[in-house]
Amino acid sequence: MPPLNSLRAFATVAESKSLSAAGRELNVTHAAISQQVRALEKHLGLPLVARVGRGIELTDEGRQLYEGLRKGFETIGETVEAIGASGEARPLNITMTPSFAVSWLMPRINDFRHKHPDIELMLNPSADVTELAPGGTDLAIRFGRGNWPGLEAELFLATNFVVVGANCLIGDRKMDKPEDILEFPWLQEYGTNELALWLEKQGVVPKNKLSVTHLPGYMVLEGLRRGEGISATAKTFIQPDIDAGNLKVLFEEGVYPGTGYHLVTRPGVKRPALKSFISWLRSMMQEQDQNSD
């Protein structure tokens, strides 16, 4: 096959009957178009255009080639248009941790529906890591430092993790060392193990089996408030309960630059619906920051 650029240049020349007009349409110089056509003629070993006065005409072989190219480019255009249309008809598929969904996204999602009623959403609150494959999940909102190979990650909500418990559970007991939390029951979101990882980082090895209850994200927060156990969670989600004195911070992770919830996408061009959703998320975060000032 000849280079696609040469074929496209020749087809444009054939349509416009002018090297200069073809150059303007493809945003290249007259000389570049002429060079592409000559390269195509050399590749085929046949003359495709002939100069007639100040214009050009196609040879018999040129007309035959142009007819095939015209049909081919039309088919390509129709296929691309059909794929684009089907892609936009597909719901916008977003995955996030259940705690992020309950604590941050769901209280605001009606605003997005009101502003973008034409965009169908498919929200998947799950602790499972989902592959961002074409035609599948469009956006993942995940906690970490944003260093996921092969993906683009934008820090959206900076926060750190804390180990917390309700005042009605902890009472006046002081937590001087990490081992002190072993005496309490634990509440843990399905698919996560923040408390166990935190203990491991502190060098604590439990001697006995821990009392752990695994719950959906929205139930962990309610259980915390009722004093059913302690848990580890993003501080930003429970800050109002901490400020109100309902929950007590037992231990707090240091705040590392770049740590928090990220908007994770595949590299490349984003669907219009995805761009609209990300833009809306940013506007909501900007509004939140302004209200907290």
Protein Blocks (a to p, Z undefined) as FASTA:
>chain_A
ZZfklmmmmmmmmmnopaklmmmmnopafklmmmmmmmmmmmnopafbdcehjbccddfk
lmmmmmmmmmmmmmmmmmmmmmmmmmmmpccdddddfklmmmmmmmmmmmmmmmmmmbcc
dddddfbdcdddehiafbdcdedehpaghiacddfbgcdddddddfklnmmaccfbfklm
mmpccdddehiafkmmmmmmnopacfbdcddddddfklmmmmmmnopaccdddfklmmmm
mmnomaccfbdcdddehiacdddddedjddfklmmmmmmmmmmmmmmmmmmZZ
